[in-house]
């Protein structure tokens, strides 16, 4: 849920900067987009650090729970390979 909040907040910041620049300046849209992106990133990084860290934790939990599971045989094979490689050095 924190990831969703952080994403929406960054999008809102982007459009709060992008729309006035697009309406009231004669800059190229790509330049306006880059400026809005840098400002939104900077503001969210500096002022919403706790929310950013919570969103990061949500993403870590999401990917950690769906990772591949190793069987006992795979783990023992990896340990044997590690012992073999360490023995050669």
HELIX and SHEET records of a PDB file:
HELIX    1   1 UNK A    2  UNK A   24  1                                  23    
HELIX    2   2 UNK A   29  UNK A   47  1                                  19    
HELIX    3   3 UNK A   49  UNK A   65  1                                  17    
HELIX    4   4 UNK A   72  UNK A   88  1                                  17    
END                                                                             
